[in-house]
């Protein structure tokens, strides 16, 4: 347990979870959460554009990291689709 707390202290940014969401006024906001889900910091204002919210979070320490997933991307299905044409009778 002591080792985990020591690592968390050294890598505080790495152990943060960032959440981006729209508030009730349809503005973008961000929150930085601890590993246990406690809110550490949040945006002071809402942003009408996601890019502005992301820029503000980046100033506060957010780093966009690519996914480490090794799962292959799903391929589109080759299922044939059939469409029914309805004739209009007058």
Secondary structure, 3 states (H helix, E strand, C coil): CHHHHHHHHHCCCCCCEEEEEECCCCCEEEEEECCCCCEEEECCCCECCHHHHHHHHHHCCCCCCCCCCCCCCCCCCCCCCCCCCCCCCC
